[in-house]
């Protein structure tokens, strides 16, 4: 699950930066400056990366076995400027906490089996 967390983290940051470029560079240059070229380049790149981000977010959501609310948060993060950075921190924190809970749960099982005498189950 750590690999899924890292993939999500990278894509959340990349999509967040691309959205900022769309909103604060592409759109003003297009509508204020009258030049649609930057927007025509940046917007499709953001769109394609957002699709990849959604797939990676779904993978993390599935592996963490979270409620639908978490997935809705992740989807929204790529649509509102600056939100991706806040949601990324929260999701990564939640995912790492879930990973630690799973590791702690797995660590207690073998210890219980080791304390039993041979032949006992």
Secondary structure, DSSP 8 states (H G I E B T S, - for coil): -HHHHHHHHHHHHHHHHHHHHIIIIIHHHHHTS---HHHHHHHHHHHHHHHHHHHHHHHHHHHHT--HHHHHHHHHHTTSTTHHHHHHHHHHHHHHHHHHHHHHHHHHHHHHHHHS-TT--
